[in-house]
Amino acid sequence: MRTNIIQSKLISSHLNSRFNTYRVASKSKPPNLKLFYFQNNNVSPFSTSKTLSRHASPNLPAKNINNLSSTLYKTLLGQKEQQTTKRKGYLLLFEEALGLKLKWSKDLLSDLLLRFKSSTEIKKKSLELGLSPNKFKKVMQQFVSEVWDNKLQRCMTENLQSAFDANGKEGVKRALTSAFLEYIPEYMEEQDKEKYRSLKQLSDLSFPAEWHPSARTMQRKIIMHVGPTNSGKTYNALQRLEKAQSGIYCGPLRLLAHEIFDRMNNKSIPCNLVTGEERRELVGYHVPLTASTVEMANLSSPLEVAVIDEIQMISDQQRGWAWTQALLGLQAKEIHLCGEPSAIKLVKSICASLNEDVEVRKYDRLSKLVVADESLNGDIRKIRKGDCVVTFSRKAIFGLKNEIEEATGLRCAVVYGALPPETRAMQAKLFNDPNSGYDVLIASDAVGMGLNLNIRRIVFETVRKYDGKDIGYVPIPQIKQIAGRAGRYGFENSIGEVTALESQDLRYVQKAMETPSVELEVAGLQPTIEMVEQFAHQLPDIKQFEKLLEKFEDLARVDGQFFLCNFDSQKIIAKSIEQIDLTIPERFVFATSPVNTSDQKLIAIIKKFAKHYSERNPISLSSVVRLDVKVPEDMLALSHIESKHRIIMLYLWLSYRFSDTFLNTQEALEMKSKCETIIHESLQSMRFSRKRHRTTKSDVKKMNKTLKQSKERQLAQEHKSKYSEKVRKYEKKFDRSKKDGDKLRKAIV
């Protein structure tokens, strides 16, 4: 008689281990628990007991069957509830992907409070501030009760709902954390209270307008130019800038700053270029204008006109602070804001608090945009000249390039985020030139901003992408922005069309294009170096800069129309340079450098750069980066040269801040230009033989596993001495030979 052990996977990890030892003998076939679960809509103790009895061994006591069936009943019931929750979760995710607001409810608040109450992270933060462990449970229970009863001003239902609307569950968690850490001082000892008050004062970001006193003495005129892509809003703002005696353009990308710099100088209007990685200043005469990235905006000089492009990015979780800083701090008589209508309400609210009026100029799209009724039904051969095919992974871009060129005979240019902006511009030029021989553009979401393109039709190869953690739908605003690139006023293809390769993706695109924009509610903030330094002086026991930033996040207080931009990237960089001797301001500069934290090579390089700076030991770029003469012929070689370009840009960025250590600026600029030429030539000649690849859940698991292993190896390397001690213990315990010990060291380290 064949026996079957009921595995814990079938009856959940919550089963008591002693029940896992029971064997259920099969008289004919093992019980199909999945079938049993789905067929029995009303799971009951009786039905589970009856099912188990049919398949139980005759020797198994009835008491044991009853115990096991009771456990199985509870487990199946729990699984049923989990599945219902999971279905609701999927529905919420889909609604979120469609840009619809998630529904706020008492049930949701109850769930969030329950999770908050049991959070070990919150407990740890409270104890670090001085709350006694004996008091924590009582204080937390009291806090949660008052929130639920709507008795706390900072956690009134409408405030939590606003936090949820702006940033989802994470927004509510942040609001509760901040409120709870303000709630606990009443239960602290007097000495801890005083220290807490000082920290709260130093991390108070409630009045960011006061950070810019010179701008507050001016009566500025704020003009908003809002409309969809290709509506002429930025063009009209730039027309005013051209006539100004002094002015600045603040853009989101180096590429856009370069474009304005070239545009002005080509019109014989002297203009300087200032980005984080590059300075081009005209010498010998008065230069009235500057083209700049928004982070580099000069707030100290009085100006006649300022133009801030893509103002809707004021709500960006990482970079929103730069737009807020420019809006609050620019000393310009006229400030022209260009962007989406979704920013109108927020900008008006901020300016009202400054006693500044806002004039809104709305623009309609200059060329027609049509959403197709039919997809291409998966047929690559339907791609035509003037199409831009959009996908969201590097592999898919090169796979599509190969498939389209083979199926249609049309040559393809490519644009994606990892390419240098200058290379993207070169590829765009090839696509726009009717005599270049390049008829189709394959692009990622990088096509949505910063390039003037003569696109006839946007074709979405997919509407899902990997966001660094999981695969999800591309957000609605991004779909609309990319789709808006089709059709360009004044170009050959003035009427634009939008479609998708597959029918199911087209339905999502159609829904996205019909969905109205959601109004922005909050603007990003970031503390200054001085604020962080003063905060650090109050916490001499916290030696790790990463922990210091985390503590600032926890205690920071912001006004209702602002939020603190997250420090995720900064904390990763700060952790990597923790062992290097630097001051707080120096750490802050390195932590805010333009580093892609998913590039482990770049993390290692910035650690090396920080070490050289700490030792005041000048370093040349050629000692770190060597450019091969040979043009890359495959994706791996191309990715290596792209990584080298990022290192060059990091060196240039640091050279404008620590010029005594990073002193070979001219050499870096020459290497930058050479690197961009190599990448461009590689894109011209490379042949990618594999077919396009869509990122799957399996790929995500593999990527996450690889990333985890990489971090573990890095951690092992950083704590080598600790692991070596473990090895010595193991060698002694198992009496291993020296050879076996070496193998063990390699396995652990």
N, C-alpha and C positions, 0 to 999 in steps of 0.2 A: 504493500500500500504506500503510494507516494505521499510524502509530507511536504507541506509548504509553510515556511516561516513567514508570518505576517511582518513585513518590513516596516521600519519606522517611517519611510517615505510615504507609504500608503495611509498610515494612520496618524501622521504628523509627528513632529519632533517633541510634542508635548506629552506623548505617551510615557507613562512610568516605565523605567527600564525593566522592572520585574515582569511586566506583561509581555515584553518583547521576547521573553524566554519561553512562553507558552507555544506549543506546537499544535497546529490545527491540521488534522488529518483529512485528506480529501477522499470521499467515498467514490466520486466519479470525476469531477473537475474541481479545481480550486475555485473558491468564490470570486466572482468578478466584482470587486468592491467598487470600482468606478461605475459600473453599470448599476449596481445596487444604489449607489449614492445619487446618481442622476435620475433613476426611475422612481425612487421614493421621494417625492416632493415633501412629504411630511415625515421627516425622520423621527423615529420614536424609540425609546428603550426596548419596547416589545419587538419591533421590526428588526432591530439589530440583533437581539437575542435569538430570534427565530432564524435569521439568516445564518448566524454562526453555528447554531445547533445542527442545522442541516449538513454542515461540512465538518463538524467537530469529530475528533477521535472518540470512539466509544469509551476509551479509558480515561478521558478527561472529565474530572468531576463537574457536576452542574454548577457548583458554587463558583468555580474558576471561569466557567462560560459566562455566568452572570456578571462577574467582575470585569471580564474582558469586554463584554458587550456594552456595559455601562461606560467604560472608558472610550470605546469606539464611538458610541452614541454622542458623547460630549465632543469628541474630536471632529466627527462628521458635521455636527451642528456648527461648530466653530468654523470649519472649512466653508460651510455654506454661507455663513455670515461674511467670512473673508472674501468669498467670491463675489457676493453682492457689492461689498465695498470696493472690490477691484474693478467691477463693471462701472460703478459710479466714478471711480478714479479715471478710467479710460475715457469716459464721457466728458469729465472735467478737462482732461488733457486735450481732447479734440476741440472743445469749446474754446480753450485757451489758444490753440493753434489757429483757430478761425478769428481770433482777435476779439472774441466776445468776453464780457466781464463774467467772472465766476460768481456764483450766487453766495452771498453772505447769509449765514443762518445761525441760530442758537446752537444747533447740533455741531456745526463746524467750530464755533467758539468753545463749546464744551470739550471737544476733542483736542483742540490746541492747548487749552488750559490744563488738561490732564497730562499731556505730553510735557508741558512746561514744568508742571509740579514734580514730575519724576525725573527731570533732567539732572544728571550728575554734573554736567558742565556748569549749570547755574549754581549748584551747591558749591562747587569748587571756587567759582568767582566770588561768591558771597563770603566764604571763609577767608579768602585772601585779603578782602577789604577789612576784615576784623570782626565779622559776626561770629558769635560763639556757636560751635557745632550743636550744643544742647538747645539752642534757641531756634536753629534753622527750621526744623520741621513745623514748629508752632507758627513762626513768622510767615512761612510759605503758605500754610493752610489759611491763615488770616488774609494774606494778600489775594489769593485766588478767590476766596469768598467775596471780598470787597469788589474785585473786578467783575465777578459774576453778577453781583447785586448792583452794579453800575454806580459804585460809591466813590471811585477814584477818578479825579479830574483828568489825569493823563491817559487813563485807560477806559474812558467812556466808550460805549459801543460805537458811536459814530467815528471816534478817533481810530479805533482798531480796524473798523471797516475801511477807512481811508488808507490805512497802512496796508491792508489786504488788497485793496483795489490797485495800489501803486506797485507793490512788490510781492503779492501772494502771501503764502504761509510764512516765508522767510521774513517778510516785512512785519507781520504780527509778532513773530518771535523776537525780532529786534526791539520792537516797541515794548513788549512785556519785560524783556531783559533790562532795558534802560529804566523802565518804571520801577521794577523790583529793586534794582541797585540804588535807586533814589529813596525807596521805601524803608530800607533796612537800617539807615543811620540812627533812627529813633531807638533801636534796640542794641546799639553798640556802646562800648565804654567811651568815656569822654575824650580820651586821647585819640582814639580811633576816629571819633566824630570830627575832630578838628582837621585831621589829615584828609579825611574824605571830602570835607567842604572845600579845602584848598584844591584838591584834584578836580572836583566838579567845576570850580570856577575857571580853572585853566583849560578845561575841555569843553567849555560852553561856546557853542557855535550859533547861538540863537540870533545874533545880530551881525551877519556878515557884511552888511552895508557899511558898518562902522569901521571895517578894515581899510576903507578907501576914503579917508577924510577929504583929500583934494577934489575927488569927483563929487563929493557931497556939497561942495561950495559952489558948484556950477548948476545952471539951469539947462539941462540937456534936452534936446529934441529927439524923441525915439520914433522911428518910422519902421513899420514891419511890412515887408514885401512877401506875401504868402500865395502859394498856388502849387499845382502839381508839377511834376517834371516837365521840362520843355514848355514853360509858360512865360519865360522872359523876366522872371522876378530878379534874378541875380544880375542880368544884363542891365536892367534899369538902375539898380543900386550902384553898379560900377560906372555907369554914365555920370552919376553925381560925383563919385570919387575922382574921376579923371579931371574934373573942373576945380577940385579943391586945391587950396594953397598948401595944405598939409593933410596927410591922411594915412590910414592903414587898412589893409585887407587882412582879415583873420579867417583862415580856412581850416577844414578838418584834416586835410592831407597835404603832404609835401608836394604832391603832384599838382594840386590846385594852386598852391602858393607859387610854384614854378610857372604855371600857366599865366597867372596874373602878372608876374614879374616880366615874362617875355612879351605879353600883350602890351603892357604900358611902355616898355622901352622900344618896342617896334613902332609905337605911335609917337616916338620922340618925347615921351613923358618920363623923366628920370625916376627910377624906382629901385630900391634896394630889396634884397632877399634875406630873410632871417627865418631859419628853421632850427630845430634842435641839433641837426647834424651839419648844417651848412650856413655860411654867411657870404653874401656877395654884395659888397658895398662899393658904390661908384665914388671915386675919389676926384677931387679937383673943383667941384662946384656943388651948389645947393641941391639936395635930393629931397623933394617934398613928400614922396610916397614910399611906403614899405609894404611888401607882400610877405605875409608871415603865417606860420601855423598858429592856431588859436592859443596853444600853451605858451607860445613865445611872445604874445602880445605885449607891447611896451605900455605899461600903465602909468609911467612917470612923466610922460611928455604931453603938453597940451596940443590938441589937434583940432582941425576944422571938421573932418569927416572920418568916420570909422565904418567899415562894413564887416559884419559878423555873419558868415555863411553857415548854412545847415543848423539853424538855431534850435531845431527840435532835438538835437543831440545834448541839450542842456539836461535832459533826463537820463542820459546814458549812465549805467551803473559804474563804469570804470572812468570815463573821461568827462562826464557831465560838469565836474567842478571847473574846468577850463572855460566853458561857455558862461557859467555863472560869474566867474571872476572877471571875464571880459565885459559882460553886461553891467556889472556893478562898479568896475574900476576904471574903465576907459575914460580919459579926460577929453572927450570929443564933444563939440557943440552939437553935432548931428551924429546919431548912431543908427545905421541902417541894418536891420535884421532880416535875413533871407531864410526861408524854410517852409515847412508845412503848416497848414492852418491849425493843426492840433496844438501848436505852441501858443496861440493867441491868448487864451484865458490865463495861462500861467505867467506869461510875460507881463500882461496887464496887471495881474495881482502883485507881482514883484515891484513893478514901476509905481504902482499906487502907493506902496509903502515908502517910496522915495519921493513922493509928491511930484512925479514926472508923468506927463500925459503920453499916450501911445496913439500914433496915427497908423491905421491899418489900410494897406493898399492890397486889394485882392486881384489875382490874375487868373485868367482861364487858359487852358492849354491852347497853344497856337496851332497845333496840328492834330488831326483826328486820330484817335486810338480805338481800335476795334478788337473785341475779344471774340475769337473764333467759336463757331458752334461745334466743330468737329476737331478731334486730335489727328495726329498723323498715323494713328493706329499701329504704332511701333515700327513703322516703315522708314528706315533711315534714307531710303532712296527719294523720299519726298522733300528732303532738305534742298533749299534752293539758294541761289546767289543772293547775298544781302541778309541772310539769316544769322542770328546769334543764338547758338544752342547753349543753354545754361544748365550746369550740373554743379555738384558741391563737393567733389573730391578730386584730388590731383590725378589719381589713377584713372578716374572716369573721364577726365578731360583729355588725357592722352589716348585712352582707349577709343573715345568718340572721334578724335582727330583721325586715327587710323581707319576706323570703320567708314566714316563719311568720305574720306579721300579715296578709299577703295571702291565704295558703292556708287559714288557720284562723279568722281574725277575732279571735284572742286578742292582747291587747296585751302587749308585752314590756319588762321592765326589763333593764338591762345592768350588768355588773360586770366591770372589767378593771384590770390593774395600774397603768396610767397615770392612772387616776382618783384624785383625792384621797381619802384614807380616809373623810373626812366625807361625800363624795358617794356613795361605795360604801354607807355606812350608810343614806343617804337612799333609795337605790335598793332596798336590801334591805328597808327598811320598807314601801315601796310593794308589793313582791312578797308580803310576809308579811300585809299588810292585805287581808282578803277583800273589803272594800268599796272598794278603791282603783281597781279596773278593770284592774289589772295581774295577769295570770294566769300568765305564763311568765317565767323568768329566763334570759337568755343571758349566759354568763360564761366567763372564762378561768380559769387555774389559781389566780387570786386568790381564788376562791370556797373554796379548800381550807382557809383559816385566817382566823380573826378575825371571822366573821359568824355570827349565829344565824339560821338560815333554815328555813322550813317547806317543805322540798322533798319531794315525793312520789316523784319518779323522776329519776335522773341519766341523761342521754342524751349519750354521747360522739359529737360530730359527726366527730371524728378522734382518733387516738391518736399523732399525730406533730406535732412543732412545730419551729420554727426557734430554735436556741439561741444565735444571734449569729454562728455560723460555718457551720453546716450544718443540714439537716433530719434529725431522728432521733426514735426512739420516746420517748415520755414515760416517765421512770423509774418502776419498779414502786411504790416508796413513795408517789410523787405520785399515781399512779392510785388507789391504795388510800385515800389521804387524801381525794381528791375524791369518790370513790365513797361514802365513809363519811358524806358530808353528806346523803345521802338518808335520809329517815325521822328524825324528831326526837322523843325521849321527851317526853311532856307536850304535844305539838302535835297538830294534827288529823291530820297524816300520820305516824303513829307507825311504820308498816311501810314501809321504804324499798326501792326497786328500782333496779337498775343495768342499763343496756343501751347499745347503740350504734346510730347511724344506719345504718351499713353492716355487713354480716356479717363481713367480714375484720377489722374493728376490734373487733367483739364477741369474736372468738376470742382476741385479744390481752388484752382486759379480763378474760375468764374465766380465762386463764392467770395473769394478774397477781394476781387475787383468791385463787387457789389457792397462789401462791408464798409460802412462809414468809419472814418478815423476816430480813434478814441482820444479824448482830450488829455493832454499831459497835466499832471497834478503837482509834481515836485521837481525841484532843481537840485543838482548835485553840489556838494561842498567837499573841500579837502583842507585840512589844517595847514598852516604855514610852518616852515622850519622852526621859527622862533617859538611857536606854540608847543610843538613837540619837544623842543629842548627844555623849556620851562617845566613841562609836564614830567619829563624824565628826572629832573632834579628833585622832584617830590617823591620819587620812587627809587632811591639808591639801591635797594635790595634787588630790583629787577635788572639783571645784567643783559638779558637777551632782548635785542631790539625788536624781534618778532613779537615777543610777549608784551613789550611796551606798546606797540601798535594795537595789539589785541585789546589791551586794557583801555587805551584811548577810545577805541570803537565802543566798548561796553559803557563807558561813562559819558561819552559825548552827548551833549544836548543840542538839538536843532529845532528851529521853528517849524511850524506845520507845513510850510510850503517848500521846505528844503529837506534833503537827506544826506547822510554821510556816504560818499562813494566808498566802495569796498577796497580793502587793502590786500586782497588775495595775492596778487602778483608781487606786491612790495614785501609781503611777509615771506614768500618763497625765496626771494633774492636776499632778504635780510638774514634768513636762516643759513643760506649758503656761505655768507661772509661773516658769520657770528664769531669765529675764532680769530679774526683779523683785528688788529688794534686800530680803531678809528674813533673819532669823536661822533657825537650824536648828529650834528649837521652833515658830516661826511657820510655817515651811514644812510641818512635820509636821501642824499643826492644819488648814491649808488642804488638804493632801493627803488627809486623812481626812474631809473634809466630804462630806455626802450629795449627790454629784453623779453623775447618770447620764452616764457617759463617752461614750455613743453619741449624746448630744445635743450637737452642736457649738456650738449657741447658748449652752448652759449653760457649756460650757468657756470660751467667749469672755467670758461674764459673770463667771466666777470670776477670770479673769485681770484684768478691770477692777476687781473688788472688791479683789483683792490689791494692785493698783497704788495704789488710794486708801488702803488701810491703810498701805502702805509709806511713802507721802508724808504720813501722818497727816492726811489730808484727808477729813473727814466726808462721807458720801454718803447721800442720801435715796433711798428706794425708788421714789418717784414720778418721779425723774429717769431711772430705768432701765425701769420698767414702767408702761404706761398701759393701763387697762382700758376697753374700748369699752362703751358703753351697749347697743349692739346685741347680741342673743343670736346666737351662731354657728348657721348653718343648714346647714353641710356639714362633712364630716370634716376638711378642711384647716383651716378656721377654728377648729374644736373643738380640733385638735391644737395650734394656736397659743396658745389660752387655757390649755390644759393645761401647755404649756411655761412660760407666765407664772406659773402657780401654783408650778411647781418653783423658779423664780427667787425668788419670794416666800418659799418655805420655806427656801431657802439663805440668804437675807438674815436671816431670823429665827434660823437656826442660828448664824450668825456673830455676831448681835447679843448672844447670851449669852456669847460668848467675847471679842469685841473691841467692847465697848459704846461706846467713845469714837469709833469710826469709823461703826459701824452703830447709830445712836442713835434712829432713828424706829421703835421696836418697836410702839408703839400704832398708828401709821399702817399698819405691815405687817400687824398682826392684823386691822385693818378691811378692808384690801385682800384679805387671805386669805379672809375671810368672804364678801365681795362676789364674788370669783372663783369660789368654790365654788357660790354661788347661780346664777351665770351658767351654769356647766357643767351643773348639775342641770336648769335650765330648758331648756338646749339639748338634753339627752337626752330631755326630755319632748316637745319639738316637732319635732325633726329627722326628716326623711324621707330614707332612703337608698335610691336607686332601683336601684343596681346589685346584681346577684346576688352571693352569697357567693363568696369566692375562696380556694382552697386554695393555700398557698405551695408552689411547685415548685422543682426544682433550677435551672431557668432563672431564677426570681426570685432565688434565692440568689446566682447569678453576677452578676446585675444589681446587687443590693444591695452585694455585695462590691466590684464595680467602681466603683460610686458612692462608697462609703466610701473606697476607695483614691484616687480622683480628688480627693475632698474633702481628704484628708490631704496630698496632693501640693500642692494649691493653698495650704493652710495653711503647709506647709513653704516653698513658694516665697515667700510673703509674709514669713515670718520671716527669710529669707535674701535679701531683695530686693537688697541691695548686691552680693552675690556674683553673682546672676543679671544685674544691670545691667552688670557687668564683662563677662560673656559676650556680652551684646547688643552692647556697644561693639566687641568683637573681631569679631563677625559683620558688623557694619556696615562696619568697615574692610576686612575680607577681601572682601566682595562689593560694596563701593562702593555701598551702598544709599542712597537718598535719605532725607531726614528723615521723610517720610511712611511709607515702608516700614519704617524703623527703629522708629517708634511701633507699627506693626502687629506687628513682631517681639517688641517688649517685652511687648505684651499676650498674645501666644501663649505666651511662655515664663513670664511671671509670672502 
